Amino acid sequence: MSTSCGSLKVCLCLALALLGIGSSVRAEDVKVEATLVWGTNEDPGKFKDLKPVNPELGKRLQYFKWKHYLEINRKTVALQQGKENTIQISKECKLILTYQGNSMFRVQLFGKGERVSDRIQKITLGEKPAVFGGDDKNDTAWFIFVTRLPVK
Amino acid sequence: MNAETQLKVQALVDGELPPNEAAQVEALLAGDAGARQLAASLKATRDALRDNEPPLAVPESREFYWSKIAREIERLEAQNAQPVPTPWLRWARRWLLPVGGVAVLAGLLAMLSASRTPALSANSSRMMPGTISFYLQDEDVTIVWIETGVNSGFTDASPDGSVAVE
């Protein structure tokens, strides 16, 4: 009898310990920033409301044909592991971000209600952002950077 | 006089030494005034305790006294003893609890591994038509290019090149 009670206590302790571990894993929160960038060859002076993109992001676009990269929108969001979070990055486009743990993110892009990309990507703090892009009207292009920010 | 000699003197006073050792210590006492003084002091203490200790008589007989202790021990043991479980309860304790514990652990481990394992592998892409990705080695970054056509609406660009910002 004392043996079975002892095994029960051990099982309960292990279960509680694992519950503790599990809750601490699930409690991991991250912060990301989504930046919508427009690539154009036109004079940026024509677009007073738009500012040049952050140089850190801009250097990753130097291989593309456009001369100017302007920031259209930027949004920061805190993600809880396992929970989807929607970022409306422009009037008709949105991202759905899901943090899966271990710096892995699921990034879904929607344009005009249609999902155009669904990707699992590693995004590490201060290093590699996730970068998406595509053609736009009048020989321009759009880019979306998903960058990880430190959680304060 | 060292500690060992003091212990031997004490053992002599208490009558605990074998005859040959007792003779040696007595010879030591004959030649050592300090040892003699210690022996005298110990004897005086022993005599004082022996002669002045008040006698303590147990009110009951020895057998009755010990039987009371035995009965008290039995009573406490009976009080602490748990009821004998039924066969079903014994079976449940023996099998259901450990198996249930293992099942709970397995479930928790499965939940943990599921929450840690991404649905797709690293940097994988569900094959969306018109999606290509390329790696920029110098920048150590992968860019996903999506052939959405110019009407994707991402920048809400108007035909004249102006951008409608929210």
Interface residues (C-beta under 8 A of the other chain):
Chain A: M1 S4 C5 S7 L8 V10 C11 L12 L14 A15 L18 L19 I21 G22 V25 R26 L36 W38 T40 E42 K46 F47 D49 L50 K59 R60 Y63 L70 I72 N73 Q81 G82 I89 S90 K91 E92 C93 Q100 G101 N102 M104 R106 L109 G111 K112 R115 V116 S117 D118 R119 I120 Q121 K122 E127 K128 P129 A130 V131 F132 G133 G134 D135 D136 K137 N138 T140 W142 I144
Chain B: Q82 P85 R90 R93 R94 L97 P98 G100 G101 V102 V104 L105 L108 L109 M111 L112 S115 R116 P118 A119 L120 S121 A122 N123 S124 S125 R126 M128 T131 L136 E139 D140 V141 T142 I143 V144 W145 I146 E147 T148 G149 V150 N151 S152 G153 F154 T155 D156 A157 S158 P159 D160 G161 S162 V163 A164 V165 E166
